[in-house]
Amino acid sequence: MNREMKSKSSFVAAFWTFLALFMFYVLSIGPVGMFSTRHGSRPAPLMQIYVPVFWFHDNTIFRKPIDAYLRLWGSDIYFFRSHQTLPE
């Protein structure tokens, strides 16, 4: 394999790794919401982690799919919002 092919394959591997980690982050809001809803735990630092997902929910066309995904896990975006402490 020549140098150009190695460089290209490294870029492709890095891209797919980043994409997989990003999707894991976004999709992890469902299980976290389910756990928090069932156990009544609402750790504020944990909720701060999902602030970008809240923004994505409010400012893109993906509001309904995110709401449906959270309902699938037995939670909703408002459960998270009612317990987050954001600086104003």
DRENNUGU-852302 format. One record per residue: residue number from 1; residue in three letters; x, y, z of N, C-alpha, C, O in turn. Coordinates in nm, 2 decimals. Each point is the difference from the previous one (the first is absolute). Layout:
% residues N
<site seq="NUM" type="ALA" n_c1="X" n_c2="Y" n_c3="Z" ca_c1="X" ca_c2="Y" ca_c3="Z" c_c1="X" c_c2="Y" c_c3="Z" o_c1="X" o_c2="Y" o_c3="Z"/>
...
% end
This chain:
% residues 88
<site seq="1" type="MET" n_c1="0.09" n_c2="-0.12" n_c3="0.00" ca_c1="-0.09" ca_c2="0.12" ca_c3="0.00" c_c1="0.09" c_c2="0.12" c_c3="0.00" o_c1="0.09" o_c2="0.01" o_c3="0.08"/>
<site seq="2" type="ASN" n_c1="-0.12" n_c2="0.09" n_c3="-0.17" ca_c1="0.09" ca_c2="0.12" ca_c3="0.00" c_c1="-0.05" c_c2="0.10" c_c3="0.10" o_c1="-0.10" o_c2="-0.02" o_c3="0.07"/>
<site seq="3" type="ARG" n_c1="0.18" n_c2="0.12" n_c3="-0.06" ca_c1="-0.02" ca_c2="0.10" ca_c3="0.11" c_c1="-0.13" c_c2="0.07" c_c3="-0.02" o_c1="-0.07" o_c2="0.03" o_c3="0.10"/>
<site seq="4" type="GLU" n_c1="0.02" n_c2="0.00" n_c3="-0.22" ca_c1="-0.12" ca_c2="0.07" ca_c3="-0.02" c_c1="-0.12" c_c2="-0.09" c_c3="0.04" o_c1="-0.10" o_c2="0.05" o_c3="0.06"/>
<site seq="5" type="MET" n_c1="0.10" n_c2="-0.17" n_c3="-0.09" ca_c1="-0.10" ca_c2="-0.10" ca_c3="0.05" c_c1="-0.01" c_c2="-0.01" c_c3="0.15" o_c1="-0.11" o_c2="0.00" o_c3="0.05"/>
<site seq="6" type="LYS" n_c1="0.22" n_c2="0.00" n_c3="0.01" ca_c1="0.01" ca_c2="-0.01" ca_c3="0.15" c_c1="-0.07" c_c2="0.13" c_c3="0.06" o_c1="-0.07" o_c2="-0.01" o_c3="0.10"/>
<site seq="7" type="SER" n_c1="0.11" n_c2="0.12" n_c3="-0.16" ca_c1="-0.06" ca_c2="0.13" ca_c3="0.05" c_c1="-0.15" c_c2="0.00" c_c3="-0.01" o_c1="-0.07" o_c2="0.04" o_c3="0.09"/>
<site seq="8" type="LYS" n_c1="0.03" n_c2="-0.08" n_c3="-0.21" ca_c1="-0.15" ca_c2="0.00" ca_c3="-0.03" c_c1="-0.07" c_c2="-0.10" c_c3="0.09" o_c1="-0.11" o_c2="0.03" o_c3="0.06"/>
<site seq="9" type="SER" n_c1="0.16" n_c2="-0.15" n_c3="-0.04" ca_c1="-0.06" ca_c2="-0.10" ca_c3="0.09" c_c1="0.00" c_c2="0.05" c_c3="0.15" o_c1="-0.10" o_c2="-0.03" o_c3="0.07"/>
<site seq="10" type="SER" n_c1="0.20" n_c2="0.10" n_c3="-0.03" ca_c1="0.01" ca_c2="0.06" ca_c3="0.13" c_c1="-0.11" c_c2="0.10" c_c3="0.02" o_c1="-0.07" o_c2="0.00" o_c3="0.11"/>
<site seq="11" type="PHE" n_c1="0.05" n_c2="0.09" n_c3="-0.21" ca_c1="-0.10" ca_c2="0.10" ca_c3="0.01" c_c1="-0.14" c_c2="-0.07" c_c3="0.00" o_c1="-0.09" o_c2="0.04" o_c3="0.08"/>
<site seq="12" type="VAL" n_c1="0.06" n_c2="-0.14" n_c3="-0.16" ca_c1="-0.13" ca_c2="-0.06" ca_c3="0.00" c_c1="-0.02" c_c2="-0.07" c_c3="0.13" o_c1="-0.12" o_c2="0.01" o_c3="0.05"/>
<site seq="13" type="ALA" n_c1="0.22" n_c2="-0.08" n_c3="0.01" ca_c1="-0.02" ca_c2="-0.06" ca_c3="0.13" c_c1="-0.03" c_c2="0.10" c_c3="0.11" o_c1="-0.08" o_c2="-0.02" o_c3="0.08"/>
<site seq="14" type="ALA" n_c1="0.15" n_c2="0.13" n_c3="-0.08" ca_c1="-0.02" ca_c2="0.11" ca_c3="0.10" c_c1="-0.14" c_c2="0.06" c_c3="-0.02" o_c1="-0.07" o_c2="0.02" o_c3="0.10"/>
<site seq="15" type="PHE" n_c1="0.02" n_c2="0.00" n_c3="-0.22" ca_c1="-0.13" ca_c2="0.05" ca_c3="-0.03" c_c1="-0.11" c_c2="-0.09" c_c3="0.06" o_c1="-0.09" o_c2="0.04" o_c3="0.07"/>
<site seq="16" type="TRP" n_c1="0.10" n_c2="-0.17" n_c3="-0.10" ca_c1="-0.10" ca_c2="-0.10" ca_c3="0.04" c_c1="0.00" c_c2="-0.02" c_c3="0.15" o_c1="-0.10" o_c2="-0.02" o_c3="0.07"/>
<site seq="17" type="THR" n_c1="0.22" n_c2="0.03" n_c3="-0.01" ca_c1="0.01" ca_c2="0.00" ca_c3="0.15" c_c1="-0.07" c_c2="0.12" c_c3="0.06" o_c1="-0.07" o_c2="-0.02" o_c3="0.10"/>
<site seq="18" type="PHE" n_c1="0.10" n_c2="0.14" n_c3="-0.15" ca_c1="-0.07" ca_c2="0.12" ca_c3="0.05" c_c1="-0.15" c_c2="-0.01" c_c3="-0.01" o_c1="-0.07" o_c2="0.03" o_c3="0.09"/>
<site seq="19" type="LEU" n_c1="0.03" n_c2="-0.07" n_c3="-0.21" ca_c1="-0.15" ca_c2="-0.01" ca_c3="-0.03" c_c1="-0.06" c_c2="-0.10" c_c3="0.10" o_c1="-0.11" o_c2="0.02" o_c3="0.05"/>
<site seq="20" type="ALA" n_c1="0.17" n_c2="-0.14" n_c3="-0.03" ca_c1="-0.05" ca_c2="-0.10" ca_c3="0.10" c_c1="-0.01" c_c2="0.06" c_c3="0.14" o_c1="-0.10" o_c2="-0.03" o_c3="0.07"/>
<site seq="21" type="LEU" n_c1="0.20" n_c2="0.10" n_c3="-0.03" ca_c1="0.00" ca_c2="0.05" ca_c3="0.14" c_c1="-0.10" c_c2="0.11" c_c3="0.01" o_c1="-0.07" o_c2="0.01" o_c3="0.10"/>
<site seq="22" type="PHE" n_c1="0.05" n_c2="0.07" n_c3="-0.20" ca_c1="-0.10" ca_c2="0.11" ca_c3="0.00" c_c1="-0.14" c_c2="-0.07" c_c3="0.01" o_c1="-0.08" o_c2="0.05" o_c3="0.08"/>
<site seq="23" type="MET" n_c1="0.05" n_c2="-0.15" n_c3="-0.16" ca_c1="-0.13" ca_c2="-0.06" ca_c3="0.00" c_c1="-0.02" c_c2="-0.07" c_c3="0.14" o_c1="-0.11" o_c2="0.00" o_c3="0.05"/>
<site seq="24" type="PHE" n_c1="0.21" n_c2="-0.06" n_c3="0.00" ca_c1="-0.01" ca_c2="-0.06" ca_c3="0.13" c_c1="-0.04" c_c2="0.10" c_c3="0.11" o_c1="-0.09" o_c2="-0.02" o_c3="0.08"/>
<site seq="25" type="TYR" n_c1="0.15" n_c2="0.14" n_c3="-0.09" ca_c1="-0.03" ca_c2="0.11" ca_c3="0.09" c_c1="-0.15" c_c2="0.04" c_c3="-0.01" o_c1="-0.07" o_c2="0.01" o_c3="0.10"/>
<site seq="26" type="VAL" n_c1="0.03" n_c2="0.02" n_c3="-0.22" ca_c1="-0.14" ca_c2="0.05" ca_c3="-0.03" c_c1="-0.10" c_c2="-0.11" c_c3="0.05" o_c1="-0.10" o_c2="0.03" o_c3="0.06"/>
<site seq="27" type="LEU" n_c1="0.13" n_c2="-0.16" n_c3="-0.10" ca_c1="-0.10" ca_c2="-0.10" ca_c3="0.03" c_c1="0.00" c_c2="-0.04" c_c3="0.15" o_c1="-0.09" o_c2="-0.07" o_c3="0.04"/>
<site seq="28" type="SER" n_c1="0.20" n_c2="0.10" n_c3="0.03" ca_c1="0.01" ca_c2="-0.04" ca_c3="0.14" c_c1="-0.10" c_c2="0.08" c_c3="0.08" o_c1="-0.03" o_c2="-0.03" o_c3="0.12"/>
<site seq="29" type="ILE" n_c1="-0.03" n_c2="0.14" n_c3="-0.17" ca_c1="-0.10" ca_c2="0.08" ca_c3="0.08" c_c1="-0.12" c_c2="-0.09" c_c3="0.03" o_c1="-0.06" o_c2="0.03" o_c3="0.11"/>
<site seq="30" type="GLY" n_c1="0.02" n_c2="-0.12" n_c3="-0.19" ca_c1="-0.11" ca_c2="-0.09" ca_c3="0.03" c_c1="0.02" c_c2="-0.09" c_c3="0.12" o_c1="-0.09" o_c2="0.01" o_c3="0.09"/>
<site seq="31" type="PRO" n_c1="0.19" n_c2="-0.09" n_c3="-0.08" ca_c1="0.02" ca_c2="-0.08" ca_c3="0.11" c_c1="0.02" c_c2="0.08" c_c3="0.13" o_c1="-0.04" o_c2="-0.04" o_c3="0.11"/>
<site seq="32" type="VAL" n_c1="0.11" n_c2="0.15" n_c3="-0.12" ca_c1="0.03" ca_c2="0.09" ca_c3="0.12" c_c1="-0.14" c_c2="0.05" c_c3="0.05" o_c1="-0.02" o_c2="0.01" o_c3="0.12"/>
<site seq="33" type="GLY" n_c1="-0.06" n_c2="0.04" n_c3="-0.22" ca_c1="-0.13" ca_c2="0.05" ca_c3="0.04" c_c1="-0.09" c_c2="-0.11" c_c3="0.07" o_c1="-0.07" o_c2="0.03" o_c3="0.10"/>
<site seq="34" type="MET" n_c1="0.08" n_c2="-0.15" n_c3="-0.15" ca_c1="-0.08" ca_c2="-0.11" ca_c3="0.06" c_c1="0.05" c_c2="-0.03" c_c3="0.14" o_c1="-0.08" o_c2="-0.01" o_c3="0.09"/>
<site seq="35" type="PHE" n_c1="0.21" n_c2="0.00" n_c3="-0.08" ca_c1="0.06" ca_c2="-0.03" ca_c3="0.14" c_c1="-0.04" c_c2="0.11" c_c3="0.10" o_c1="-0.04" o_c2="-0.02" o_c3="0.11"/>
<site seq="36" type="SER" n_c1="0.05" n_c2="0.15" n_c3="-0.16" ca_c1="-0.03" ca_c2="0.11" ca_c3="0.09" c_c1="-0.14" c_c2="0.01" c_c3="0.04" o_c1="-0.04" o_c2="0.03" o_c3="0.11"/>
<site seq="37" type="THR" n_c1="-0.05" n_c2="-0.06" n_c3="-0.21" ca_c1="-0.15" ca_c2="0.00" ca_c3="0.02" c_c1="-0.03" c_c2="-0.11" c_c3="0.10" o_c1="-0.08" o_c2="0.02" o_c3="0.09"/>
<site seq="38" type="ARG" n_c1="0.13" n_c2="-0.14" n_c3="-0.11" ca_c1="-0.04" ca_c2="-0.11" ca_c3="0.09" c_c1="0.06" c_c2="0.01" c_c3="0.14" o_c1="-0.07" o_c2="-0.04" o_c3="0.10"/>
<site seq="39" type="HIS" n_c1="0.18" n_c2="0.10" n_c3="-0.09" ca_c1="0.07" ca_c2="0.00" ca_c3="0.14" c_c1="-0.02" c_c2="0.14" c_c3="0.06" o_c1="0.05" o_c2="0.02" o_c3="0.12"/>
<site seq="40" type="GLY" n_c1="-0.11" n_c2="0.07" n_c3="-0.19" ca_c1="-0.02" ca_c2="0.13" ca_c3="0.06" c_c1="0.13" c_c2="0.08" c_c3="0.02" o_c1="0.00" o_c2="0.11" o_c3="0.07"/>
<site seq="41" type="SER" n_c1="0.11" n_c2="-0.15" n_c3="-0.12" ca_c1="0.13" ca_c2="0.07" ca_c3="0.01" c_c1="0.01" c_c2="0.10" c_c3="-0.11" o_c1="-0.03" o_c2="-0.02" o_c3="-0.11"/>
<site seq="42" type="ARG" n_c1="0.07" n_c2="0.14" n_c3="0.15" ca_c1="0.02" ca_c2="0.11" ca_c3="-0.09" c_c1="0.13" c_c2="0.07" c_c3="0.02" o_c1="0.00" o_c2="0.12" o_c3="0.04"/>
<site seq="43" type="PRO" n_c1="0.11" n_c2="-0.18" n_c3="-0.07" ca_c1="0.13" ca_c2="0.07" ca_c3="0.02" c_c1="0.02" c_c2="0.11" c_c3="-0.10" o_c1="0.00" o_c2="-0.02" o_c3="-0.12"/>
<site seq="44" type="ALA" n_c1="0.01" n_c2="0.14" n_c3="0.18" ca_c1="0.01" ca_c2="0.12" ca_c3="-0.09" c_c1="0.12" c_c2="-0.01" c_c3="-0.09" o_c1="-0.01" o_c2="0.04" o_c3="-0.12"/>
<site seq="45" type="PRO" n_c1="0.13" n_c2="-0.09" n_c3="0.16" ca_c1="0.11" ca_c2="0.00" ca_c3="-0.09" c_c1="-0.02" c_c2="-0.10" c_c3="-0.12" o_c1="0.04" o_c2="0.03" o_c3="-0.11"/>
<site seq="46" type="LEU" n_c1="-0.12" n_c2="-0.13" n_c3="0.14" ca_c1="-0.03" ca_c2="-0.09" ca_c3="-0.11" c_c1="-0.09" c_c2="0.06" c_c3="-0.10" o_c1="0.01" o_c2="-0.02" o_c3="-0.12"/>
<site seq="47" type="MET" n_c1="-0.10" n_c2="0.10" n_c3="0.17" ca_c1="-0.09" ca_c2="0.07" ca_c3="-0.09" c_c1="0.07" c_c2="0.11" c_c3="-0.09" o_c1="-0.04" o_c2="0.03" o_c3="-0.11"/>
<site seq="48" type="GLN" n_c1="0.14" n_c2="0.03" n_c3="0.17" ca_c1="0.08" ca_c2="0.10" ca_c3="-0.07" c_c1="0.07" c_c2="-0.07" c_c3="-0.13" o_c1="0.02" o_c2="0.07" o_c3="-0.10"/>
<site seq="49" type="ILE" n_c1="0.01" n_c2="-0.19" n_c3="0.11" ca_c1="0.06" ca_c2="-0.07" ca_c3="-0.11" c_c1="-0.09" c_c2="0.00" c_c3="-0.13" o_c1="0.05" o_c2="0.00" o_c3="-0.11"/>
<site seq="50" type="TYR" n_c1="-0.18" n_c2="0.00" n_c3="0.13" ca_c1="-0.09" ca_c2="-0.01" ca_c3="-0.11" c_c1="-0.05" c_c2="0.14" c_c3="-0.05" o_c1="-0.09" o_c2="0.00" o_c3="-0.08"/>
<site seq="51" type="VAL" n_c1="0.14" n_c2="0.11" n_c3="0.13" ca_c1="-0.04" ca_c2="0.13" ca_c3="-0.05" c_c1="0.01" c_c2="0.01" c_c3="-0.15" o_c1="-0.09" o_c2="0.06" o_c3="-0.06"/>
<site seq="52" type="PRO" n_c1="0.20" n_c2="-0.11" n_c3="-0.01" ca_c1="0.00" ca_c2="0.01" ca_c3="-0.14" c_c1="-0.12" c_c2="-0.08" c_c3="-0.07" o_c1="-0.05" o_c2="0.04" o_c3="-0.10"/>
<site seq="53" type="VAL" n_c1="0.01" n_c2="-0.15" n_c3="0.16" ca_c1="-0.11" ca_c2="-0.07" ca_c3="-0.05" c_c1="-0.13" c_c2="0.08" c_c3="0.02" o_c1="-0.09" o_c2="0.00" o_c3="-0.09"/>
<site seq="54" type="PHE" n_c1="0.08" n_c2="0.07" n_c3="0.20" ca_c1="-0.12" ca_c2="0.09" ca_c3="0.02" c_c1="-0.01" c_c2="0.11" c_c3="-0.11" o_c1="-0.10" o_c2="0.03" o_c3="-0.05"/>
<site seq="55" type="TRP" n_c1="0.22" n_c2="0.02" n_c3="0.02" ca_c1="0.01" ca_c2="0.11" ca_c3="-0.10" c_c1="-0.04" c_c2="-0.06" c_c3="-0.13" o_c1="-0.08" o_c2="0.06" o_c3="-0.08"/>
<site seq="56" type="PHE" n_c1="0.13" n_c2="-0.18" n_c3="0.04" ca_c1="-0.03" ca_c2="-0.07" ca_c3="-0.12" c_c1="-0.15" c_c2="-0.02" c_c3="-0.01" o_c1="-0.06" o_c2="0.01" o_c3="-0.11"/>
<site seq="57" type="HIS" n_c1="0.00" n_c2="-0.05" n_c3="0.22" ca_c1="-0.15" ca_c2="-0.03" ca_c3="0.01" c_c1="-0.07" c_c2="0.13" c_c3="-0.03" o_c1="-0.10" o_c2="0.00" o_c3="-0.08"/>
<site seq="58" type="ASP" n_c1="0.14" n_c2="0.11" n_c3="0.14" ca_c1="-0.08" ca_c2="0.13" ca_c3="-0.02" c_c1="0.02" c_c2="0.07" c_c3="-0.13" o_c1="-0.09" o_c2="0.07" o_c3="-0.04"/>
<site seq="59" type="ASN" n_c1="0.21" n_c2="-0.09" n_c3="-0.02" ca_c1="0.03" ca_c2="0.09" ca_c3="-0.12" c_c1="0.02" c_c2="-0.08" c_c3="-0.13" o_c1="0.05" o_c2="0.06" o_c3="-0.10"/>
<site seq="60" type="THR" n_c1="-0.10" n_c2="-0.18" n_c3="0.09" ca_c1="0.01" ca_c2="-0.07" ca_c3="-0.12" c_c1="-0.14" c_c2="-0.07" c_c3="-0.03" o_c1="-0.09" o_c2="0.01" o_c3="0.08"/>
<site seq="61" type="ILE" n_c1="0.09" n_c2="-0.07" n_c3="-0.19" ca_c1="-0.13" ca_c2="-0.07" ca_c3="-0.04" c_c1="-0.01" c_c2="-0.14" c_c3="0.07" o_c1="-0.09" o_c2="-0.07" o_c3="-0.02"/>
<site seq="62" type="PHE" n_c1="0.19" n_c2="0.04" n_c3="0.11" ca_c1="0.00" ca_c2="-0.13" ca_c3="0.06" c_c1="-0.08" c_c2="0.00" c_c3="0.14" o_c1="0.02" o_c2="-0.10" o_c3="0.08"/>
<site seq="63" type="ARG" n_c1="-0.10" n_c2="0.20" n_c3="-0.05" ca_c1="-0.07" ca_c2="0.00" ca_c3="0.12" c_c1="-0.09" c_c2="-0.12" c_c3="0.02" o_c1="0.01" o_c2="-0.07" o_c3="0.10"/>
<site seq="64" type="LYS" n_c1="-0.09" n_c2="0.04" n_c3="-0.20" ca_c1="-0.09" ca_c2="-0.12" ca_c3="0.02" c_c1="0.07" c_c2="-0.13" c_c3="0.00" o_c1="-0.04" o_c2="-0.08" o_c3="0.09"/>
<site seq="65" type="PRO" n_c1="0.14" n_c2="0.06" n_c3="-0.17" ca_c1="0.08" ca_c2="-0.13" ca_c3="0.02" c_c1="0.06" c_c2="-0.01" c_c3="0.13" o_c1="0.00" o_c2="-0.11" o_c3="0.06"/>
<site seq="66" type="ILE" n_c1="0.06" n_c2="0.21" n_c3="0.00" ca_c1="0.06" ca_c2="0.00" ca_c3="0.13" c_c1="-0.11" c_c2="-0.03" c_c3="0.11" o_c1="0.03" o_c2="-0.08" o_c3="0.09"/>
<site seq="67" type="ASP" n_c1="-0.14" n_c2="0.15" n_c3="-0.10" ca_c1="-0.11" ca_c2="-0.03" ca_c3="0.09" c_c1="-0.05" c_c2="-0.14" c_c3="-0.01" o_c1="-0.02" o_c2="-0.07" o_c3="0.11"/>
<site seq="68" type="ALA" n_c1="0.01" n_c2="0.01" n_c3="-0.23" ca_c1="-0.05" ca_c2="-0.13" ca_c3="-0.01" c_c1="0.11" c_c2="-0.10" c_c3="0.05" o_c1="-0.04" o_c2="-0.10" o_c3="0.07"/>
<site seq="69" type="TYR" n_c1="0.17" n_c2="0.13" n_c3="-0.09" ca_c1="0.10" ca_c2="-0.09" ca_c3="0.05" c_c1="0.00" c_c2="0.00" c_c3="0.15" o_c1="0.01" o_c2="-0.11" o_c3="0.06"/>
<site seq="70" type="LEU" n_c1="-0.03" n_c2="0.22" n_c3="0.01" ca_c1="0.00" ca_c2="0.01" ca_c3="0.14" c_c1="-0.13" c_c2="-0.07" c_c3="0.06" o_c1="0.01" o_c2="-0.07" o_c3="0.10"/>
<site seq="71" type="ARG" n_c1="-0.12" n_c2="0.08" n_c3="-0.17" ca_c1="-0.12" ca_c2="-0.07" ca_c3="0.04" c_c1="0.02" c_c2="-0.15" c_c3="-0.01" o_c1="-0.05" o_c2="-0.08" o_c3="0.08"/>
<site seq="72" type="LEU" n_c1="0.12" n_c2="0.04" n_c3="-0.18" ca_c1="0.03" ca_c2="-0.15" ca_c3="-0.02" c_c1="0.08" c_c2="-0.05" c_c3="0.13" o_c1="-0.02" o_c2="-0.11" o_c3="0.04"/>
<site seq="73" type="TRP" n_c1="0.10" n_c2="0.19" n_c3="0.02" ca_c1="0.07" ca_c2="-0.04" ca_c3="0.12" c_c1="-0.07" c_c2="0.04" c_c3="0.12" o_c1="0.05" o_c2="-0.03" o_c3="0.11"/>
<site seq="74" type="GLY" n_c1="-0.17" n_c2="0.08" n_c3="-0.11" ca_c1="-0.08" ca_c2="0.03" ca_c3="0.11" c_c1="0.04" c_c2="0.13" c_c3="0.07" o_c1="-0.02" o_c2="0.01" o_c3="0.12"/>
<site seq="75" type="SER" n_c1="0.06" n_c2="0.09" n_c3="-0.19" ca_c1="0.04" ca_c2="0.13" ca_c3="0.05" c_c1="-0.04" c_c2="0.11" c_c3="-0.10" o_c1="-0.06" o_c2="-0.03" o_c3="-0.10"/>
<site seq="76" type="ASP" n_c1="0.08" n_c2="0.15" n_c3="0.14" ca_c1="-0.02" ca_c2="0.11" ca_c3="-0.10" c_c1="0.10" c_c2="0.11" c_c3="0.03" o_c1="0.07" o_c2="0.00" o_c3="0.10"/>
<site seq="77" type="ILE" n_c1="-0.06" n_c2="0.09" n_c3="-0.20" ca_c1="0.10" ca_c2="0.11" ca_c3="0.01" c_c1="-0.04" c_c2="0.09" c_c3="0.12" o_c1="0.10" o_c2="0.06" o_c3="0.05"/>
<site seq="78" type="TYR" n_c1="-0.22" n_c2="-0.05" n_c3="-0.02" ca_c1="-0.04" ca_c2="0.09" ca_c3="0.11" c_c1="0.04" c_c2="-0.05" c_c3="0.14" o_c1="0.02" o_c2="0.07" o_c3="0.09"/>
<site seq="79" type="PHE" n_c1="0.00" n_c2="-0.21" n_c3="-0.08" ca_c1="0.05" ca_c2="-0.05" ca_c3="0.12" c_c1="0.14" c_c2="0.05" c_c3="0.02" o_c1="0.04" o_c2="0.04" o_c3="0.11"/>
<site seq="80" type="PHE" n_c1="0.04" n_c2="-0.04" n_c3="-0.21" ca_c1="0.14" ca_c2="0.05" ca_c3="0.01" c_c1="0.00" c_c2="0.15" c_c3="0.03" o_c1="0.07" o_c2="0.05" o_c3="0.08"/>
<site seq="81" type="ARG" n_c1="-0.15" n_c2="0.03" n_c3="-0.15" ca_c1="-0.01" ca_c2="0.14" ca_c3="0.01" c_c1="-0.04" c_c2="0.05" c_c3="0.13" o_c1="0.05" o_c2="0.10" o_c3="0.05"/>
<site seq="82" type="SER" n_c1="-0.14" n_c2="-0.17" n_c3="0.02" ca_c1="-0.05" ca_c2="0.05" ca_c3="0.12" c_c1="0.10" c_c2="-0.01" c_c3="0.12" o_c1="-0.02" o_c2="0.05" o_c3="0.11"/>
<site seq="83" type="HIS" n_c1="0.13" n_c2="-0.12" n_c3="-0.14" ca_c1="0.10" ca_c2="-0.02" ca_c3="0.10" c_c1="0.14" c_c2="0.05" c_c3="-0.04" o_c1="0.09" o_c2="-0.03" o_c3="0.08"/>
<site seq="84" type="GLN" n_c1="-0.08" n_c2="0.10" n_c3="-0.19" ca_c1="0.13" ca_c2="0.05" ca_c3="-0.03" c_c1="0.02" c_c2="0.14" c_c3="0.06" o_c1="-0.09" o_c2="0.08" o_c3="0.01"/>
<site seq="85" type="THR" n_c1="0.22" n_c2="-0.06" n_c3="0.02" ca_c1="0.03" ca_c2="0.13" ca_c3="0.06" c_c1="0.10" c_c2="0.07" c_c3="-0.10" o_c1="0.12" o_c2="-0.04" o_c3="0.01"/>
<site seq="86" type="LEU" n_c1="-0.17" n_c2="0.13" n_c3="-0.09" ca_c1="0.09" ca_c2="0.07" ca_c3="-0.09" c_c1="0.03" c_c2="0.14" c_c3="0.05" o_c1="-0.09" o_c2="0.06" o_c3="0.05"/>
<site seq="87" type="PRO" n_c1="0.21" n_c2="-0.02" n_c3="-0.07" ca_c1="0.03" ca_c2="0.14" ca_c3="0.03" c_c1="-0.08" c_c2="0.10" c_c3="-0.09" o_c1="-0.01" o_c2="-0.03" o_c3="-0.12"/>
<site seq="88" type="GLU" n_c1="-0.04" n_c2="0.13" n_c3="0.17" ca_c1="-0.07" ca_c2="0.10" ca_c3="-0.08" c_c1="0.07" c_c2="0.12" c_c3="-0.03" o_c1="-0.05" o_c2="0.09" o_c3="-0.07"/>
% end
